[in-house]
Amino acid sequence: MKMHAVNAPRALLALVAVGTLTTGLQASDRYDNQLEVPYEYPTINKAISAADADDVILVYPGDYTEDLLIESSVTIRGVTVDGRRPTLYNDRDEHRIEGWWYGRRPTANFTNMNFKRHSGYTRARKTGFSAAFATVNFDRCTFEGLLYESSDEYGSGNTSFGGAVRISRSDGRFTSCSFTRNKAVSRGTEGNAYGGAIEAYQSRLEVEHCTFTLNQARVELASPRQYVYSQAQGGAIFCSDSRVTLQHNNFYNNLTVMEQTEGRSVYSTKTYSQGGAVALSGCDIREFYKCYLFNNEARNRILGGTSTGGALEVAHYDSRNLALLEIESCFFGFNMADAGGAIFDDTDTKLILANCTFYRNTARQVAADFVWEYGCRWFELDF
């Protein structure tokens, strides 16, 4: 283990100047494996570079602007002083947690941190987190106003993934976190947007006691072609080919939207807006329990386009291995889509609804205000 100087006098003097330490350490509680930002290290990245796997980086209240790069295991804890805690802003790019297919697979733990995007700050098109071949754990963190933006002009594929966090072939766990006004946005002649707050691909995702508010997966088509194919899925969460656990979460006013911003109007039946709050495709859904989904919407303003699953869209394309989705003790209220005001259940699934409440959900075009079953192999209600 690297030895780190214990600068207790400097840290304590700083705390006296700032206020009362309400969550953190007393002088008698300090250990050699604690690194302090900014008292010992001026930036979080410098502390990460100096840390060993069992070290803890303590980040004191303040605004930090940097792009984190994590390639080995690390624990980062925000310290609360007089009700304030640290806020991390992006500089030029997203925060990256990177492992390898074989060998190194880092674990990154974050506790009590705020992650935000500067208001009107446009240098970064990706301001959230990206994790590949890694394990990420977020506890009591807030994600606000983060963005993943793609556009024709960038020339790198017009698809956006996970406005706040995207994980690929990784394990992700979120506990008691809040996600507010995060966006996955795609702009151009065609495009796709997946997961306004979280997107997971071939991963294990666990989300518990979290709140998602006003997140969006958004596609804005400019002068689209007549037969454009585009998708907006999962206003808050989109998962594909993943193992998913969702329990005790709240979803308010999340949105998937497909709209045309310029050019002559086109008619296309290949534009899809799906899962105003959550969209799950080809997933092993371990638990969907005690979630509250209120006033979410799947919206499509392209002529001929469709919107499905105002709160939830689920699809599984394997007739030999049907997906079982049991939704238990959940509330669906005031959600809206063209079909399946609350839930749209696509192909090759077994859907069981147990002790759920549905209230004033709206299907604008198809008479299925709470559930629309399309290719569902097994459907069971247990109220």
Summary of the structure (lengths in Angstrom):
residues: 383
radius of gyration: 21.9
end to end distance: 56.5
largest distance: 69.2
contacts: 1495
relative contact order: 0.08
helix: 6%
strand: 49%
